[in-house]
Amino acid sequence: MKIPNSLLTYTEAEWMPLVESSVRYPTLRARELWRKAQDCWGTANGVWRAEFEQLRDQQLAEQQTGNQ
């Protein structure tokens, strides 16, 4: 099972356009949207948060070793 790259690492430029204009702390809201998207993906794939984080860490480590 592969987590989409957009959910592996936070990229502000990707999430800021989704932030509502009325939000007082847009950067914080963008991170919250990213986290919620991770939770939605986990729920859709039957993966709890702890399992998601373990899978994410494993996938990131594999990407790093593949890039060296």
All heavy atoms as a GROMACS GRO file, in nm:
protein
  564
    1MET      N    1   0.085  -0.117   0.000
    1MET     CA    2   0.000   0.000   0.000
    1MET      C    3   0.090   0.124   0.000
    1MET      O    4   0.180   0.137   0.081
    1MET     CB    5  -0.088  -0.003   0.125
    1MET     CG    6  -0.180   0.111   0.136
    1MET     SD    7  -0.292   0.108   0.278
    1MET     CE    8  -0.343  -0.059   0.289
    2LYS      N    9   0.065   0.213  -0.094
    2LYS     CA   10   0.146   0.334  -0.108
    2LYS      C   11   0.065   0.457  -0.072
    2LYS      O   12  -0.045   0.477  -0.122
    2LYS     CB   13   0.194   0.349  -0.253
    2LYS     CG   14   0.305   0.255  -0.290
    2LYS     CD   15   0.433   0.307  -0.235
    2LYS     CE   16   0.549   0.249  -0.312
    2LYS     NZ   17   0.675   0.283  -0.255
    3ILE      N   18   0.122   0.538   0.014
    3ILE     CA   19   0.062   0.666   0.049
    3ILE      C   20   0.096   0.765  -0.064
    3ILE      O   21   0.211   0.770  -0.108
    3ILE     CB   22   0.119   0.717   0.183
    3ILE    CG1   23   0.086   0.620   0.296
    3ILE    CG2   24   0.068   0.857   0.214
    3ILE    CD1   25   0.155   0.652   0.427
    4PRO      N   26   0.000   0.845  -0.108
    4PRO     CA   27   0.030   0.944  -0.211
    4PRO      C   28   0.139   1.042  -0.163
    4PRO      O   29   0.144   1.078  -0.045
    4PRO     CB   30  -0.102   1.018  -0.230
    4PRO     CG   31  -0.207   0.924  -0.179
    4PRO     CD   32  -0.141   0.845  -0.071
    5ASN      N   33   0.226   1.082  -0.252
    5ASN     CA   34   0.337   1.171  -0.218
    5ASN      C   35   0.291   1.300  -0.151
    5ASN      O   36   0.358   1.353  -0.064
    5ASN     CB   37   0.422   1.202  -0.341
    5ASN     CG   38   0.510   1.086  -0.380
    5ASN    OD1   39   0.545   1.004  -0.298
    5ASN    ND2   40   0.544   1.079  -0.507
    6SER      N   41   0.175   1.352  -0.190
    6SER     CA   42   0.126   1.477  -0.132
    6SER      C   43   0.094   1.464   0.016
    6SER      O   44   0.087   1.564   0.088
    6SER     CB   45   0.002   1.525  -0.207
    6SER     OG   46  -0.103   1.431  -0.194
    7LEU      N   47   0.077   1.341   0.064
    7LEU     CA   48   0.046   1.318   0.205
    7LEU      C   49   0.168   1.275   0.285
    7LEU      O   50   0.162   1.266   0.407
    7LEU     CB   51  -0.064   1.212   0.218
    7LEU     CG   52  -0.196   1.245   0.150
    7LEU    CD1   53  -0.295   1.132   0.168
    7LEU    CD2   54  -0.252   1.376   0.199
    8LEU      N   55   0.279   1.250   0.218
    8LEU     CA   56   0.400   1.207   0.288
    8LEU      C   57   0.470   1.323   0.359
    8LEU      O   58   0.506   1.313   0.476
    8LEU     CB   59   0.499   1.142   0.191
    8LEU     CG   60   0.460   1.004   0.138
    8LEU    CD1   61   0.563   0.957   0.037
    8LEU    CD2   62   0.443   0.904   0.250
    9THR      N   63   0.491   1.429   0.287
    9THR     CA   64   0.558   1.546   0.345
    9THR      C   65   0.476   1.671   0.316
    9THR      O   66   0.414   1.683   0.209
    9THR     CB   67   0.700   1.565   0.287
    9THR    OG1   68   0.692   1.572   0.145
    9THR    CG2   69   0.792   1.452   0.328
   10TYR      N   70   0.476   1.761   0.410
   10TYR     CA   71   0.399   1.884   0.398
   10TYR      C   72   0.472   1.981   0.306
   10TYR      O   73   0.589   2.010   0.325
   10TYR     CB   74   0.379   1.948   0.536
   10TYR     CG   75   0.312   2.082   0.529
   10TYR    CD1   76   0.176   2.090   0.505
   10TYR    CD2   77   0.384   2.198   0.548
   10TYR    CE1   78   0.112   2.213   0.499
   10TYR    CE2   79   0.322   2.322   0.542
   10TYR     CZ   80   0.186   2.329   0.517
   10TYR     OH   81   0.125   2.450   0.510
   11THR      N   82   0.400   2.030   0.207
   11THR     CA   83   0.450   2.133   0.117
   11THR      C   84   0.351   2.249   0.121
   11THR      O   85   0.238   2.237   0.074
   11THR     CB   86   0.461   2.078  -0.027
   11THR    OG1   87   0.538   1.960  -0.025
   11THR    CG2   88   0.526   2.180  -0.119
   12GLU      N   89   0.394   2.359   0.180
   12GLU     CA   90   0.305   2.474   0.200
   12GLU      C   91   0.241   2.521   0.071
   12GLU      O   92   0.121   2.551   0.067
   12GLU     CB   93   0.381   2.588   0.267
   12GLU     CG   94   0.291   2.700   0.311
   12GLU     CD   95   0.364   2.802   0.396
   12GLU    OE1   96   0.398   2.769   0.511
   12GLU    OE2   97   0.385   2.914   0.346
   13ALA      N   98   0.317   2.527  -0.036
   13ALA     CA   99   0.266   2.576  -0.164
   13ALA      C  100   0.150   2.490  -0.216
   13ALA      O  101   0.063   2.540  -0.287
   13ALA     CB  102   0.378   2.580  -0.267
   14GLU      N  103   0.148   2.366  -0.178
   14GLU     CA  104   0.042   2.275  -0.224
   14GLU      C  105  -0.088   2.293  -0.144
   14GLU      O  106  -0.197   2.276  -0.196
   14GLU     CB  107   0.090   2.131  -0.211
   14GLU     CG  108   0.001   2.030  -0.275
   14GLU     CD  109   0.063   1.892  -0.277
   14GLU    OE1  110   0.187   1.880  -0.270
   14GLU    OE2  111  -0.013   1.795  -0.284
   15TRP      N  112  -0.075   2.327  -0.016
   15TRP     CA  113  -0.192   2.332   0.072
   15TRP      C  114  -0.247   2.472   0.097
   15TRP      O  115  -0.366   2.487   0.127
   15TRP     CB  116  -0.158   2.262   0.204
   15TRP     CG  117  -0.138   2.116   0.180
   15TRP    CD1  118  -0.020   2.051   0.160
   15TRP    CD2  119  -0.240   2.016   0.168
   15TRP    NE1  120  -0.041   1.918   0.135
   15TRP    CE2  121  -0.176   1.894   0.140
   15TRP    CE3  122  -0.379   2.019   0.178
   15TRP    CZ2  123  -0.247   1.775   0.122
   15TRP    CZ3  124  -0.449   1.900   0.160
   15TRP    CH2  125  -0.383   1.781   0.132
   16MET      N  126  -0.166   2.574   0.084
   16MET     CA  127  -0.212   2.712   0.109
   16MET      C  128  -0.328   2.755   0.018
   16MET      O  129  -0.419   2.822   0.064
   16MET     CB  130  -0.096   2.811   0.098
   16MET     CG  131  -0.003   2.810   0.217
   16MET     SD  132  -0.084   2.851   0.372
   16MET     CE  133  -0.100   3.028   0.355
   17PRO      N  134  -0.330   2.716  -0.110
   17PRO     CA  135  -0.443   2.756  -0.194
   17PRO      C  136  -0.578   2.701  -0.146
   17PRO      O  137  -0.683   2.752  -0.184
   17PRO     CB  138  -0.407   2.698  -0.332
   17PRO     CG  139  -0.259   2.684  -0.330
   17PRO     CD  140  -0.224   2.650  -0.188
   18LEU      N  141  -0.576   2.598  -0.062
   18LEU     CA  142  -0.700   2.538  -0.013
   18LEU      C  143  -0.755   2.608   0.112
   18LEU      O  144  -0.866   2.579   0.155
   18LEU     CB  145  -0.677   2.390   0.018
   18LEU     CG  146  -0.625   2.306  -0.098
   18LEU    CD1  147  -0.595   2.165  -0.052
   18LEU    CD2  148  -0.724   2.305  -0.213
   19VAL      N  149  -0.676   2.698   0.169
   19VAL     CA  150  -0.714   2.766   0.293
   19VAL      C  151  -0.819   2.873   0.263
   19VAL      O  152  -0.805   2.952   0.169
   19VAL     CB  153  -0.591   2.829   0.361
   19VAL    CG1  154  -0.630   2.911   0.482
   19VAL    CG2  155  -0.492   2.720   0.400
   20GLU      N  156  -0.924   2.874   0.346
   20GLU     CA  157  -1.030   2.972   0.330
   20GLU      C  158  -0.977   3.113   0.359
   20GLU      O  159  -0.892   3.131   0.446
   20GLU     CB  160  -1.145   2.940   0.428
   20GLU     CG  161  -1.202   2.801   0.414
   20GLU     CD  162  -1.128   2.694   0.494
   20GLU    OE1  163  -1.017   2.719   0.546
   20GLU    OE2  164  -1.181   2.584   0.504
   21SER      N  165  -1.029   3.213   0.291
   21SER     CA  166  -0.979   3.350   0.306
   21SER      C  167  -1.008   3.410   0.444
   21SER      O  168  -0.941   3.504   0.485
   21SER     CB  169  -1.038   3.440   0.197
   21SER     OG  170  -1.179   3.442   0.208
   22SER      N  171  -1.104   3.356   0.515
   22SER     CA  172  -1.143   3.411   0.645
   22SER      C  173  -1.058   3.358   0.761
   22SER      O  174  -1.076   3.402   0.874
   22SER     CB  175  -1.290   3.378   0.672
   22SER     OG  176  -1.308   3.237   0.677
   23VAL      N  177  -0.965   3.270   0.733
   23VAL     CA  178  -0.885   3.206   0.838
   23VAL      C  179  -0.782   3.304   0.894
   23VAL      O  180  -0.714   3.374   0.819
   23VAL     CB  181  -0.816   3.080   0.782
   23VAL    CG1  182  -0.717   3.022   0.880
   23VAL    CG2  183  -0.920   2.976   0.745
   24ARG      N  184  -0.772   3.308   1.025
   24ARG     CA  185  -0.680   3.400   1.092
   24ARG      C  186  -0.535   3.353   1.081
   24ARG      O  187  -0.444   3.435   1.065
   24ARG     CB  188  -0.717   3.414   1.238
   24ARG     CG  189  -0.631   3.514   1.313
   24ARG     CD  190  -0.677   3.530   1.454
   24ARG     NE  191  -0.812   3.584   1.457
   24ARG     CZ  192  -0.848   3.691   1.524
   24ARG    NH1  193  -0.760   3.756   1.596
   24ARG    NH2  194  -0.972   3.734   1.521
   25TYR      N  195  -0.511   3.224   1.090
   25TYR     CA  196  -0.375   3.168   1.083
   25TYR      C  197  -0.368   3.071   0.965
   25TYR      O  198  -0.382   2.950   0.981
   25TYR     CB  199  -0.340   3.096   1.213
   25TYR     CG  200  -0.345   3.187   1.333
   25TYR    CD1  201  -0.450   3.179   1.424
   25TYR    CD2  202  -0.246   3.283   1.354
   25TYR    CE1  203  -0.456   3.264   1.534
   25TYR    CE2  204  -0.252   3.368   1.463
   25TYR     CZ  205  -0.357   3.358   1.553
   25TYR     OH  206  -0.362   3.442   1.661
   26PRO      N  207  -0.348   3.123   0.845
   26PRO     CA  208  -0.353   3.038   0.726
   26PRO      C  209  -0.251   2.924   0.724
   26PRO      O  210  -0.282   2.814   0.679
   26PRO     CB  211  -0.330   3.134   0.610
   26PRO     CG  212  -0.304   3.267   0.668
   26PRO     CD  213  -0.325   3.263   0.813
   27THR      N  214  -0.131   2.949   0.775
   27THR     CA  215  -0.029   2.843   0.774
   27THR      C  216  -0.072   2.727   0.862
   27THR      O  217  -0.057   2.610   0.824
   27THR     CB  218   0.107   2.898   0.821
   27THR    OG1  219   0.143   3.007   0.735
   27THR    CG2  220   0.215   2.793   0.813
   28LEU      N  221  -0.126   2.758   0.977
   28LEU     CA  222  -0.175   2.654   1.068
   28LEU      C  223  -0.291   2.578   1.005
   28LEU      O  224  -0.299   2.455   1.013
   28LEU     CB  225  -0.218   2.717   1.201
   28LEU     CG  226  -0.259   2.623   1.312
   28LEU    CD1  227  -0.145   2.529   1.349
   28LEU    CD2  228  -0.303   2.703   1.434
   29ARG      N  229  -0.380   2.649   0.939
   29ARG     CA  230  -0.495   2.585   0.874
   29ARG      C  231  -0.449   2.495   0.760
   29ARG      O  232  -0.503   2.385   0.740
   29ARG     CB  233  -0.592   2.692   0.821
   29ARG     CG  234  -0.709   2.637   0.745
   29ARG     CD  235  -0.802   2.557   0.830
   29ARG     NE  236  -0.920   2.519   0.753
   29ARG     CZ  237  -0.987   2.408   0.770
   29ARG    NH1  238  -0.954   2.323   0.865
   29ARG    NH2  239  -1.091   2.382   0.694
   30ALA      N  240  -0.350   2.538   0.686
   30ALA     CA  241  -0.298   2.456   0.576
   30ALA      C  242  -0.244   2.324   0.630
   30ALA      O  243  -0.268   2.218   0.573
   30ALA     CB  244  -0.190   2.532   0.498
   31ARG      N  245  -0.170   2.330   0.740
   31ARG     CA  246  -0.119   2.206   0.801
   31ARG      C  247  -0.232   2.118   0.852
   31ARG      O  248  -0.226   1.997   0.843
   31ARG     CB  249  -0.022   2.238   0.915
   31ARG     CG  250   0.114   2.276   0.865
   31ARG     CD  251   0.215   2.268   0.979
   31ARG     NE  252   0.347   2.285   0.928
   31ARG     CZ  253   0.426   2.185   0.886
   31ARG    NH1  254   0.384   2.062   0.891
   31ARG    NH2  255   0.547   2.209   0.840
   32GLU      N  256  -0.337   2.183   0.905
   32GLU     CA  257  -0.452   2.107   0.952
   32GLU      C  258  -0.521   2.036   0.835
   32GLU      O  259  -0.562   1.920   0.847
   32GLU     CB  260  -0.551   2.200   1.022
   32GLU     CG  261  -0.675   2.129   1.073
   32GLU     CD  262  -0.777   2.222   1.132
   32GLU    OE1  263  -0.782   2.342   1.096
   32GLU    OE2  264  -0.856   2.175   1.216
   33LEU      N  265  -0.534   2.103   0.723
   33LEU     CA  266  -0.594   2.041   0.604
   33LEU      C  267  -0.511   1.922   0.557
   33LEU      O  268  -0.567   1.819   0.516
   33LEU     CB  269  -0.608   2.144   0.492
   33LEU     CG  270  -0.710   2.255   0.516
   33LEU    CD1  271  -0.700   2.361   0.407
   33LEU    CD2  272  -0.851   2.199   0.525
   34TRP      N  273  -0.379   1.935   0.562
   34TRP     CA  274  -0.289   1.825   0.524
   34TRP      C  275  -0.311   1.706   0.617
   34TRP      O  276  -0.324   1.593   0.572
   34TRP     CB  277  -0.145   1.875   0.529
   34TRP     CG  278  -0.040   1.773   0.504
   34TRP    CD1  279  -0.021   1.701   0.388
   34TRP    CD2  280   0.062   1.730   0.593
   34TRP    NE1  281   0.087   1.618   0.402
   34TRP    CE2  282   0.140   1.634   0.527
   34TRP    CE3  283   0.096   1.765   0.724
   34TRP    CZ2  284   0.250   1.572   0.587
   34TRP    CZ3  285   0.204   1.704   0.783
   34TRP    CH2  286   0.279   1.609   0.714
   35ARG      N  287  -0.317   1.734   0.747
   35ARG     CA  288  -0.337   1.628   0.846
   35ARG      C  289  -0.473   1.560   0.827
   35ARG      O  290  -0.485   1.439   0.834
   35ARG     CB  291  -0.323   1.687   0.986
   35ARG     CG  292  -0.346   1.593   1.100
   35ARG     CD  293  -0.226   1.503   1.120
   35ARG     NE  294  -0.251   1.410   1.228
   35ARG     CZ  295  -0.177   1.397   1.336
   35ARG    NH1  296  -0.069   1.471   1.350
   35ARG    NH2  297  -0.206   1.310   1.428
   36LYS      N  298  -0.576   1.640   0.800
   36LYS     CA  299  -0.709   1.584   0.776
   36LYS      C  300  -0.710   1.498   0.650
   36LYS      O  301  -0.776   1.395   0.644
   36LYS     CB  302  -0.813   1.695   0.765
   36LYS     CG  303  -0.851   1.753   0.899
   36LYS     CD  304  -0.964   1.854   0.883
   36LYS     CE  305  -1.012   1.899   1.020
   36LYS     NZ  306  -1.135   1.977   1.010
   37ALA      N  307  -0.638   1.540   0.548
   37ALA     CA  308  -0.630   1.461   0.426
   37ALA      C  309  -0.560   1.328   0.453
   37ALA      O  310  -0.600   1.224   0.398
   37ALA     CB  311  -0.554   1.539   0.317
   38GLN      N  312  -0.459   1.329   0.539
   38GLN     CA  313  -0.394   1.204   0.579
   38GLN      C  314  -0.493   1.113   0.650
   38GLN      O  315  -0.499   0.993   0.622
   38GLN     CB  316  -0.276   1.231   0.672
   38GLN     CG  317  -0.158   1.295   0.606
   38GLN     CD  318  -0.047   1.325   0.706
   38GLN    OE1  319  -0.072   1.351   0.823
   38GLN    NE2  320   0.076   1.322   0.659
   39ASP      N  321  -0.572   1.170   0.741
   39ASP     CA  322  -0.671   1.091   0.815
   39ASP      C  323  -0.777   1.034   0.721
   39ASP      O  324  -0.819   0.919   0.736
   39ASP     CB  325  -0.736   1.175   0.924
   39ASP     CG  326  -0.642   1.206   1.039
   39ASP    OD1  327  -0.539   1.136   1.053
   39ASP    OD2  328  -0.670   1.302   1.114
   40CYS      N  329  -0.821   1.113   0.623
   40CYS     CA  330  -0.920   1.065   0.526
   40CYS      C  331  -0.864   0.949   0.444
   40CYS      O  332  -0.934   0.849   0.421
   40CYS     CB  333  -0.964   1.178   0.433
   40CYS     SG  334  -1.072   1.297   0.512
   41TRP      N  335  -0.740   0.962   0.401
   41TRP     CA  336  -0.676   0.854   0.325
   41TRP      C  337  -0.666   0.729   0.412
   41TRP      O  338  -0.695   0.619   0.366
   41TRP     CB  339  -0.537   0.897   0.276
   41TRP     CG  340  -0.473   0.791   0.192
   41TRP    CD1  341  -0.481   0.779   0.056
   41TRP    CD2  342  -0.392   0.682   0.237
   41TRP    NE1  343  -0.411   0.669   0.014
   41TRP    CE2  344  -0.354   0.608   0.124
   41TRP    CE3  345  -0.347   0.639   0.361
   41TRP    CZ2  346  -0.275   0.494   0.132
   41TRP    CZ3  347  -0.268   0.526   0.369
   41TRP    CH2  348  -0.233   0.454   0.255
   42GLY      N  349  -0.624   0.747   0.537
   42GLY     CA  350  -0.613   0.634   0.629
   42GLY      C  351  -0.747   0.565   0.651
   42GLY      O  352  -0.756   0.442   0.648
   43THR      N  353  -0.852   0.643   0.671
   43THR     CA  354  -0.985   0.586   0.691
   43THR      C  355  -1.031   0.509   0.567
   43THR      O  356  -1.082   0.398   0.579
   43THR     CB  357  -1.086   0.698   0.724
   43THR    OG1  358  -1.045   0.764   0.844
   43THR    CG2  359  -1.226   0.644   0.742
   44ALA      N  360  -1.009   0.566   0.451
   44ALA     CA  361  -1.049   0.501   0.326
   44ALA      C  362  -0.974   0.371   0.302
   44ALA      O  363  -1.024   0.280   0.235
   44ALA     CB  364  -1.029   0.596   0.209
   45ASN      N  365  -0.852   0.362   0.358
   45ASN     CA  366  -0.769   0.243   0.336
   45ASN      C  367  -0.758   0.154   0.459
   45ASN      O  368  -0.677   0.061   0.461
   45ASN     CB  369  -0.630   0.286   0.290
   45ASN     CG  370  -0.633   0.341   0.149
   45ASN    OD1  371  -0.638   0.266   0.054
   45ASN    ND2  372  -0.636   0.473   0.137
   46GLY      N  373  -0.837   0.183   0.561
   46GLY     CA  374  -0.839   0.100   0.681
   46GLY      C  375  -0.710   0.104   0.760
   46GLY      O  376  -0.666   0.004   0.814
   47VAL      N  377  -0.647   0.222   0.765
   47VAL     CA  378  -0.520   0.239   0.833
   47VAL      C  379  -0.538   0.339   0.947
   47VAL      O  380  -0.580   0.452   0.924
   47VAL     CB  381  -0.411   0.290   0.734
   47VAL    CG1  382  -0.280   0.316   0.804
   47VAL    CG2  383  -0.392   0.192   0.621
   48TRP      N  384  -0.506   0.297   1.069
   48TRP     CA  385  -0.512   0.387   1.184
   48TRP      C  386  -0.397   0.486   1.178
   48TRP      O  387  -0.298   0.466   1.108
   48TRP     CB  388  -0.505   0.309   1.315
   48TRP     CG  389  -0.624   0.223   1.338
   48TRP    CD1  390  -0.633   0.088   1.314
   48TRP    CD2  391  -0.753   0.263   1.385
   48TRP    NE1  392  -0.757   0.043   1.345
   48TRP    CE2  393  -0.834   0.147   1.389
   48TRP    CE3  394  -0.807   0.384   1.423
   48TRP    CZ2  395  -0.967   0.151   1.430
   48TRP    CZ3  396  -0.940   0.388   1.464
   48TRP    CH2  397  -1.017   0.274   1.468
   49ARG      N  398  -0.403   0.595   1.256
   49ARG     CA  399  -0.301   0.701   1.255
   49ARG      C  400  -0.162   0.645   1.283
   49ARG      O  401  -0.067   0.677   1.213
   49ARG     CB  402  -0.341   0.810   1.357
   49ARG     CG  403  -0.234   0.915   1.388
   49ARG     CD  404  -0.171   0.987   1.272
   49ARG     NE  405  -0.258   1.067   1.191
   49ARG     CZ  406  -0.213   1.138   1.088
   49ARG    NH1  407  -0.086   1.143   1.057
   49ARG    NH2  408  -0.295   1.207   1.014
   50ALA      N  409  -0.147   0.562   1.385
   50ALA     CA  410  -0.015   0.508   1.419
   50ALA      C  411   0.040   0.423   1.305
   50ALA      O  412   0.158   0.430   1.272
   50ALA     CB  413  -0.022   0.426   1.548
   51GLU      N  414  -0.047   0.345   1.242
   51GLU     CA  415  -0.005   0.264   1.128
   51GLU      C  416   0.032   0.353   1.010
   51GLU      O  417   0.129   0.326   0.937
   51GLU     CB  418  -0.117   0.168   1.086
   51GLU     CG  419  -0.149   0.062   1.187
   51GLU     CD  420  -0.273  -0.016   1.150
   51GLU    OE1  421  -0.381   0.048   1.140
   51GLU    OE2  422  -0.263  -0.138   1.130
   52PHE      N  423  -0.045   0.459   0.991
   52PHE     CA  424  -0.017   0.554   0.883
   52PHE      C  425   0.122   0.613   0.901
   52PHE      O  426   0.201   0.620   0.807
   52PHE     CB  427  -0.122   0.666   0.880
   52PHE     CG  428  -0.092   0.772   0.777
   52PHE    CD1  429  -0.138   0.760   0.648
   52PHE    CD2  430  -0.015   0.884   0.809
   52PHE    CE1  431  -0.109   0.856   0.552
   52PHE    CE2  432   0.014   0.980   0.715
   52PHE     CZ  433  -0.034   0.966   0.586
   53GLU      N  434   0.152   0.658   1.023
   53GLU     CA  435   0.281   0.722   1.048
   53GLU      C  436   0.396   0.622   1.029
   53GLU      O  437   0.501   0.659   0.976
   53GLU     CB  438   0.283   0.782   1.188
   53GLU     CG  439   0.191   0.903   1.197
   53GLU     CD  440   0.180   0.962   1.336
   53GLU    OE1  441   0.244   0.910   1.430
   53GLU    OE2  442   0.107   1.062   1.351
   54GLN      N  443   0.374   0.498   1.069
   54GLN     CA  444   0.477   0.396   1.049
   54GLN      C  445   0.498   0.369   0.899
   54GLN      O  446   0.611   0.362   0.851
   54GLN     CB  447   0.436   0.267   1.120
   54GLN     CG  448   0.540   0.159   1.115
   54GLN     CD  449   0.494   0.035   1.192
   54GLN    OE1  450   0.375   0.003   1.197
   54GLN    NE2  451   0.589  -0.033   1.252
   55LEU      N  452   0.388   0.357   0.826
   55LEU     CA  453   0.396   0.336   0.682
   55LEU      C  454   0.461   0.455   0.613
   55LEU      O  455   0.544   0.440   0.523
   55LEU     CB  456   0.256   0.311   0.626
   55LEU     CG  457   0.241   0.277   0.479
   55LEU    CD1  458   0.319   0.152   0.442
   55LEU    CD2  459   0.093   0.260   0.444
   56ARG      N  460   0.424   0.578   0.657
   56ARG     CA  461   0.483   0.700   0.601
   56ARG      C  462   0.634   0.703   0.623
   56ARG      O  463   0.711   0.729   0.530
   56ARG     CB  464   0.418   0.823   0.665
   56ARG     CG  465   0.474   0.955   0.613
   56ARG     CD  466   0.445   1.069   0.705
   56ARG     NE  467   0.511   1.043   0.833
   56ARG     CZ  468   0.471   1.092   0.950
   56ARG    NH1  469   0.366   1.169   0.957
   56ARG    NH2  470   0.537   1.065   1.060
   57ASP      N  471   0.677   0.674   0.746
   57ASP     CA  472   0.820   0.674   0.777
   57ASP      C  473   0.894   0.571   0.693
   57ASP      O  474   1.003   0.598   0.642
   57ASP     CB  475   0.843   0.647   0.925
   57ASP     CG  476   0.793   0.760   1.014
   57ASP    OD1  477   0.764   0.870   0.961
   57ASP    OD2  478   0.782   0.738   1.136
   58GLN      N  479   0.834   0.454   0.676
   58GLN     CA  480   0.896   0.349   0.595
   58GLN      C  481   0.906   0.392   0.450
   58GLN      O  482   1.010   0.375   0.386
   58GLN     CB  483   0.813   0.221   0.607
   58GLN     CG  484   0.864   0.106   0.525
   58GLN     CD  485   0.771  -0.016   0.533
   58GLN    OE1  486   0.671  -0.015   0.604
   58GLN    NE2  487   0.804  -0.118   0.458
   59GLN      N  488   0.800   0.450   0.397
   59GLN     CA  489   0.799   0.492   0.258
   59GLN      C  490   0.900   0.605   0.234
   59GLN      O  491   0.970   0.606   0.133
   59GLN     CB  492   0.657   0.536   0.220
   59GLN     CG  493   0.632   0.544   0.073
   59GLN     CD  494   0.484   0.562   0.042
   59GLN    OE1  495   0.396   0.507   0.109
   59GLN    NE2  496   0.456   0.641  -0.059
   60LEU      N  497   0.909   0.700   0.328
   60LEU     CA  498   1.007   0.808   0.316
   60LEU      C  499   1.150   0.754   0.320
   60LEU      O  500   1.236   0.798   0.244
   60LEU     CB  501   0.986   0.912   0.426
   60LEU     CG  502   0.865   1.004   0.409
   60LEU    CD1  503   0.843   1.087   0.535
   60LEU    CD2  504   0.882   1.094   0.288
   61ALA      N  505   1.175   0.657   0.408
   61ALA     CA  506   1.308   0.597   0.418
   61ALA      C  507   1.343   0.525   0.288
   61ALA      O  508   1.457   0.534   0.240
   61ALA     CB  509   1.313   0.500   0.536
   62GLU      N  510   1.247   0.456   0.230
   62GLU     CA  511   1.270   0.387   0.102
   62GLU      C  512   1.301   0.486  -0.008
   62GLU      O  513   1.388   0.462  -0.092
   62GLU     CB  514   1.148   0.302   0.065
   62GLU     CG  515   1.132   0.179   0.150
   62GLU     CD  516   1.000   0.107   0.124
   62GLU    OE1  517   0.921   0.153   0.038
   62GLU    OE2  518   0.973   0.007   0.193
   63GLN      N  519   1.231   0.599  -0.010
   63GLN     CA  520   1.257   0.702  -0.110
   63GLN      C  521   1.396   0.761  -0.094
   63GLN      O  522   1.464   0.788  -0.192
   63GLN     CB  523   1.152   0.813  -0.101
   63GLN     CG  524   1.018   0.775  -0.157
   63GLN     CD  525   0.917   0.888  -0.150
   63GLN    OE1  526   0.944   0.996  -0.103
   63GLN    NE2  527   0.797   0.861  -0.200
   64GLN      N  528   1.438   0.783   0.030
   64GLN     CA  529   1.570   0.840   0.056
   64GLN      C  530   1.681   0.745   0.013
   64GLN      O  531   1.780   0.787  -0.045
   64GLN     CB  532   1.586   0.877   0.202
   64GLN     CG  533   1.506   1.000   0.241
   64GLN     CD  534   1.518   1.034   0.387
   64GLN    OE1  535   1.566   0.954   0.467
   64GLN    NE2  536   1.472   1.152   0.424
   65THR      N  537   1.665   0.617   0.042
   65THR     CA  538   1.769   0.520   0.003
   65THR      C  539   1.770   0.501  -0.148
   65THR      O  540   1.874   0.475  -0.207
   65THR     CB  541   1.751   0.385   0.074
   65THR    OG1  542   1.620   0.332   0.044
   65THR    CG2  543   1.770   0.397   0.222
   66GLY      N  544   1.654   0.517  -0.211
   66GLY     CA  545   1.648   0.505  -0.357
   66GLY      C  546   1.707   0.625  -0.427
   66GLY      O  547   1.750   0.616  -0.541
   67ASN      N  548   1.714   0.740  -0.359
   67ASN     CA  549   1.767   0.862  -0.420
   67ASN      C  550   1.917   0.877  -0.400
   67ASN      O  551   1.977   0.972  -0.447
   67ASN     CB  552   1.696   0.986  -0.363
   67ASN     CG  553   1.553   0.994  -0.409
   67ASN    OD1  554   1.516   0.936  -0.511
   67ASN    ND2  555   1.469   1.062  -0.334
   68GLN      N  556   1.977   0.788  -0.324
   68GLN     CA  557   2.121   0.802  -0.297
   68GLN      C  558   2.204   0.726  -0.396
   68GLN      O  559   2.172   0.641  -0.463
   68GLN     CB  560   2.153   0.753  -0.156
   68GLN     CG  561   2.092   0.842  -0.053
   68GLN     CD  562   2.120   0.794   0.091
   68GLN    OE1  563   2.175   0.686   0.113
   68GLN    NE2  564   2.084   0.874   0.186
   0.00000   0.00000   0.00000
